[in-house]
């Protein structure tokens, strides 16, 4: 399953790269791309675990930059 999410208050290209790398490390993620210019995360992951993976991604994003919010 592939979905696009807005990363609210993403204001740093370096943070975008860190978020992308962190989300890619989650088990079950096929691909994760963060665009600093559009402020979006494109996440492709196993459909059976998608919500669980999304919850984990949300926690990782908060660890990388606590100002950034994943909009579902």
Buried (B, 14 or more C-beta within 10 A) or exposed (E): EEEEBBBEEBEBEEBBEBBBEBBBEBEEBEEBBBBBEEBBBBBBBEEEBBEBBBEBBBEBBEEBBEEBBBEE
